[in-house]
Amino acid sequence: MQLDSRLLLKQRLHATVAPPAGISEADWSSWPAGARQLILVQQQEIEQLRNQLTALATELASLRERIGRSSRNSSKPPSSDGPGFKPPERRKGSGRKRGG
């Protein structure tokens, strides 16, 4: 895969490639091919890392949601809560008699 991407980059460098955002045509064409290749490789890496970050953030949100579930806030049976789960303590009465 890395060989294919390098081949693609070499083809892009030799073809008339529009410069990346923020770089003028004059500057882009005046830079050495090695510098242009480095920028294009880094742009590809940045795009891959962005995609990976998005996927990991989605997975993290899903895992956090699963961790927060218990028998009290989902349809899970109490037996699936696990040994470390302790239900909240019951409130203590105010000491007053019931009724009006």
C-alpha positions in Angstrom: 0.0 0.0 0.0 2.8 2.4 0.9 4.4 1.7 -2.5 1.1 2.6 -4.3 0.8 5.8 -2.4 4.4 6.8 -3.2 3.8 6.1 -6.8 0.7 8.2 -6.8 2.6 11.0 -5.1 5.3 10.9 -7.8 2.7 11.0 -10.5 1.0 14.0 -8.8 4.3 15.8 -8.4 5.2 15.5 -12.1 1.7 16.4 -13.2 0.3 19.8 -12.8 -0.9 19.6 -9.2 -2.9 22.4 -7.6 -1.0 23.5 -4.6 -2.4 22.8 -1.1 -4.5 25.4 0.5 -2.6 28.4 1.6 0.3 28.0 -0.9 0.4 30.1 -4.0 1.0 28.5 -7.5 4.3 30.4 -7.8 5.6 29.2 -4.4 4.5 25.6 -5.0 6.2 25.4 -8.4 9.4 27.0 -7.1 9.8 24.5 -4.3 12.0 21.4 -4.8 10.1 18.2 -5.6 11.3 16.7 -2.3 9.6 19.4 -0.3 6.4 19.1 -2.3 6.4 15.4 -1.8 6.9 15.8 1.9 3.9 18.2 2.1 1.7 15.8 0.1 2.7 12.8 2.3 2.0 14.8 5.4 -1.4 15.9 4.1 -2.2 12.2 3.5 -1.1 11.3 7.0 -3.1 14.1 8.5 -6.2 12.9 6.7 -5.6 9.3 7.9 -5.2 10.5 11.4 -8.3 12.6 11.3 -10.3 9.6 10.1 -8.7 7.5 12.8 -9.5 10.1 15.5 -13.1 10.3 14.4 -13.5 6.5 14.5 -11.8 6.4 18.0 -14.0 9.2 19.3 -17.1 7.3 18.1 -15.9 4.1 19.8 -15.1 5.9 23.0 -18.6 7.5 23.2 -20.1 4.0 22.6 -17.9 2.5 25.3 -18.7 5.2 27.8 -22.4 4.7 27.2 -22.1 1.0 27.8 -20.1 1.6 31.0 -22.8 3.9 32.3 -25.5 1.3 32.0 -26.8 -0.7 34.9 -30.0 -2.5 35.8 -31.4 0.8 37.2 -31.1 2.8 34.0 -31.5 0.2 31.3 -33.4 -3.0 30.5 -30.5 -5.1 31.9 -31.3 -7.7 34.6 -29.8 -7.0 38.0 -27.7 -10.1 37.8 -25.7 -8.5 34.9 -24.5 -5.5 37.1 -21.5 -7.4 38.3 -20.0 -7.9 41.7 -18.7 -4.3 42.0 -22.0 -2.6 41.5 -23.7 -1.3 44.7 -27.2 0.1 44.5 -27.6 3.6 45.9 -28.5 3.7 49.6 -32.1 4.2 50.5 -33.1 7.5 51.8 -33.7 7.7 55.5 -37.1 8.9 56.7 -37.6 12.3 58.2 -39.0 10.9 61.4 -42.5 12.2 60.9 -45.6 10.0 60.8 -47.1 9.1 57.5 -50.2 10.8 56.3 -51.5 14.3 56.9 
